């Protein structure tokens, strides 16, 4: 095997390795975000899921996960935006529907509690 063939094969292998890493990036980031969320590391989870949304804006799962994270952090405006985007992308997804319905109930309950506190 001559040097040109060796270099060509090395470049092809390098390109294949690089593209396989890039192809799995969103899935890895989704999983990493889930692990962070399970540990209560919501900022890290948001960072990971936001990376997924940047590389794949049509990922309903990433938008849903971001919504849950924003909700946990108390950023209800961003949570609602992300829930609506997830539902727009995957309107039949029962998990997203359930999360959004629970979010709306929690939000209504929080508003009631705030009004009670104001009256005291």
LUMVEX-748584 format. One record per atom (N, C-alpha, C, O, CB): x, y, z; residue in one letter. Coordinates in steps of 0.1 Angstrom, whole numbers, plus 5000, padded with zeros to 4 digits. Atoms other than C-alpha are relative to their C-alpha. Glycine has a CB too. Layout:
<atoms>
XYZA ...
</atoms>
This chain:
<atoms>
500949885000X 500050005000X 500950125000X 501850135008X 499050005012X 499149895001X 501550334990X 499550115010X 498450105016X 500050064986X 500249904990X 501550655011X 498750084997X 497950115006X 501150105000X 501249935004X 498750824991X 498749925004X 497749975009X 500050034985X 501150094997X 496450524996X 499850005016X 498650005020X 500249864995X 500150004985X 497250515034X 499450135005X 498550135013X 501449985006X 500549874996X 496550885038X 498550014996X 497750065004X 500850124993X 501450005004X 493250855018X 499249925009X 498149965013X 499949954985X 500850094992X 492050565038X 499950065015X 498950055021X 500649865001X 500049944986X 493050745071X 499050115000X 498250135010X 501450055003X 500949895001X 491051055060X 498649954999X 497750015006X 500350084988X 501350065001X 488050845051X 499549955013X 498449975018X 499949894989X 500450064987X 488050665084X 499850125010X 498850115018X 501249915006X 500149884992X 488551005102X 498650074998X 497950105007X 501150104998X 501349935003X 485551155084X 498849915005X 497949975010X 499950024984X 501150084995X 483350855092X 499950005015X 498850005020X 500349854995X 500149994986X 484250865128X 499450145005X 498650145014X 501449995006X 500549864996X 483551245130X 498550004997X 497750065005X 500750114992X 501449995003X 480151205113X 499249915008X 498049955011X 499849974985X 500750084991X 479150925135X 499850065013X 498850045020X 500649865001X 500149924987X 479851135166X 499050114999X 498250135008X 501450055004X 500949895002X 477951425152X 498549954999X 497650015005X 500350084987X 501350065001X 474951205143X 499449965013X 498249975015X 500049884990X 500550054987X 474651075179X 499950115010X 499450105021X 500849895005X 499949894990X 475151415195X 498650045006X 498550045018X 500550124993X 501349964993X 471451515200X 499549895009X 499049925020X 499050024989X 500450114991X 470651165214X 500850005013X 500249985024X 500149874993X 499150004988X 473651185238X 499650125009X 499650115021X 501450014995X 500449884992X 472651535248X 498749995007X 498550035019X 500050134991X 501350024993X 469051435255X 500249915012X 499749945023X 499049934990X 499850094989X 470251145276X 500850075012X 500550055023X 500849884995X 499249934990X 472851365294X 499150095008X 499250105020X 501150074994X 501049914993X 470051615302X 499149935009X 498849985020X 499250074989X 500950084991X 467851345316X 500749965013X 500249965024X 499549874992X 499250034988X 470651225339X 500250125009X 500150105021X 501449944995X 499849884992X 471251585350X 498750035008X 498750065020X 500450124992X 501349974994X 467551635357X 499749905011X 499149945022X 498849994989X 500250104990X 467351315377X 500850035013X 500449995024X 500349864995X 499249964989X 470051455399X 499650145005X 500250195015X 501550004996X 500549874996X 468151785402X 500950124995X 500850235000X 500050015015X 499149905006X 470751975381X 499350064988X 499650034976X 501449934996X 500849945011X 468252175361X 500750094991X 500450094979X 498850075007X 499249915010X 470652435347X 500849914990X 500849954978X 500950095008X 499350095009X 472752155333X 499149934990X 499449924978X 500849895008X 501050075009X 469651975319X 499650104989X 499550074977X 498849955008X 500449895009X 468552305303X 501150024989X 500850034977X 499750135007X 498949985009X 471952355288X 500149894989X 500249924978X 501450015008X 500050125010X 471952005272X 498950004991X 499149984979X 500149875008X 501250015009X 468452015259X 499950124991X 499450114979X 498750005008X 500049895009X 468952365245X 501049974989X 500750024977X 500550135008X 499050045011X 471952225225X 499249914990X 499549924978X 501249935006X 500850085009X 469551965211X 499150084991X 499050064979X 499249895008X 500949925008X 467052225201X 500750094990X 500250114979X 499250105010X 499249925010X 469752435184X 500449914988X 500449964977X 501350055007X 499650095011X 470952135164X 498849934993X 498949894981X 501049905005X 501250065005X 467451995159X 498750075005X 498150025015X 500049845003X 501149924995X 464752255163X 498649935000X 497649975006X 499950134993X 501350085001X 462051995154X 499949885010X 499149795008X 499849954986X 500050104990X 462751775184X 499050035011X 499250115020X 501449985007X 501049984991X 459551755203X 500449965014X 500150025024X 498749934996X 499550054987X 461251565231X 500950105007X 500750125019X 500849874998X 499149904994X 463851835236X 499250125005X 499450175016X 501150044990X 500849894996X 461252105237X 499149965013X 499050045022X 499050044989X 500750044988X 459151905262X 500949995012X 500550045023X 499449864997X 499150014989X 462151835284X 500450145005X 500550165017X 501249924996X 499749864996X 463052205283X 498950065008X 499150135018X 500350084988X 501249944993X 459552295293X 499949955015X 499750025024X 498749964993X 500150064987X 459652055323X 501150075009X 500950105020X 500349855000X 498949934992X 463052205334X 499750145003X 499950185015X 501349994991X 500449864997X 461852565331X 498950005010X 498950095019X 499650074987X 501150014990X 458752465351X 500649985013X 500350045023X 499049894996X 499350034987X 460952315378X 500850125006X 500850145018X 500949884999X 499249884996X 463052635379X 499150125003X 499650225008X 501050034989X 500949894997X 459952845382X 499950104989X 499350214991X 500450075012X 500149915011X 460253015348X 498849954991X 499049884981X 501450004991X 501350055006X 456652955338X 499850054986X 499249984977X 498950035008X 500249945014X 456753185307X 500849914990X 500249884980X 500450145000X 499250085009X 459552985291X 499549864999X 499449804988X 501550005004X 500650144999X 457952655302X 498850004990X 498749904982X 499649965014X 501250005009X 454752745284X 500350014985X 499849944977X 499050115004X 499549995014X 456552845252X 500549874995X 500249834984X 501150114999X 499550135004X 458352515252X 499049894999X 499049814990X 501149965009X 501150105001X 455252305259X 499250024987X 498949934980X 499150025012X 500749975012X 453452485231X 500749964987X 500249904978X 499650144999X 499150045011X 456352425207X 500049854999X 499949794988X 501450065001X 500050155000X 456552055217X 498649954995X 498649854987X 500249945014X 501350045005X 452752015211X 499850034985X 499249954978X 498950075008X 500149965014X 452952195178X 500849894991X 500349864981X 500650144997X 499250105007X 455651945167X 499549865001X 499749784991X 501450015005X 500550144998X 453951635181X 498750015007X 498649985019X 501149925008X 501349974993X 450251715188X 499449875005X 498549885014X 499150064990X 500750124995X 449351345193X 500849935011X 500449835017X 499949904988X 499150064989X 452151275219X 499350025013X 499150135019X 501450075000X 500849994988X 450251185250X 500850045012X 500350105021X 499449865003X 499149954989X 453251245273X 500150155001X 500050215011X 501449944999X 500049855001X 453551605261X 498750065004X 498650155012X 500450044986X 501349954996X 449851655264X 499849995015X 499350095021X 498949924993X 500150024986X 449851515299X 500850105008X 500450165018X 500449865004X 499149904993X 452851735310X 499450144999X 499450215009X 501349994993X 500649865002X 451152045295X 498850025009X 498650135015X 499850034986X 501249994992X 447851975312X 500350025015X 499750105022X 499149884998X 499649994986X 449551925346X 500750135002X 500550195013X 501049885003X 499449864999X 451552245340X 498950105002X 499150195011X 500950034988X 501149904999X 448352445335X 499349995013X 499050095019X 499049984988X 500650024987X 446852295366X 500950065011X 500450135020X 499749855003X 499149954990X 449952375387X 500150154999X 500250225009X 501449944997X 500049855002X 450052725372X 498850075006X 498950175013X 500250044986X 501249954995X 446452785381X 500049995016X 499650095023X 498849934995X 499950024986X 447052655416X 501050105007X 500750155017X 500449855004X 499049904995X 450152875421X 499450145000X 499650225010X 501250004991X 500649865000X 448153185411X 499050015011X 498950125017X 499350024986X 500950004989X 445453095436X 500750025013X 500350105022X 499149875000X 499249994988X 448053055463X 500550145002X 500650205013X 501149905000X 499549865000X 449553395454X 498950105004X 499250195012X 500650044987X 501149914996X 446153565457X 499749985014X 499450085021X 498849974991X 500350024986X 445553405491X 501150075008X 500850135019X 500049855003X 498949944992X 448953525503X 499950154999X 500250225009X 501449964994X 500249865001X 448153875490X 499050055010X 499150175015X 499750044986X 501149964991X 444953885511X 500450005015X 499850075023X 498849914998X 499650024986X 446853795543X 500750135005X 501150135017X 500849895002X 
</atoms>
